[in-house]
Amino acid sequence: MRLKKWIWHLQGAVEEMEDLIEDGWDKAPALDYPSEERIAELLPESP
């Protein structure tokens, strides 16, 4: 029974991904990347 439920969930996820690939997103999220300067402030110069 658990296997059938797992398969059902997996099939649903695959169908959702297919729809996104074929149709695209209605409202794609705006990507807000930090500036190069901000990244330099946050990351050390050497690991």
Secondary structure by P-SEA (a helix, b strand, c coil): caaaaaaaaaaaaaaaaaaaaacccccccbbbbbcaaaaaaaccccc
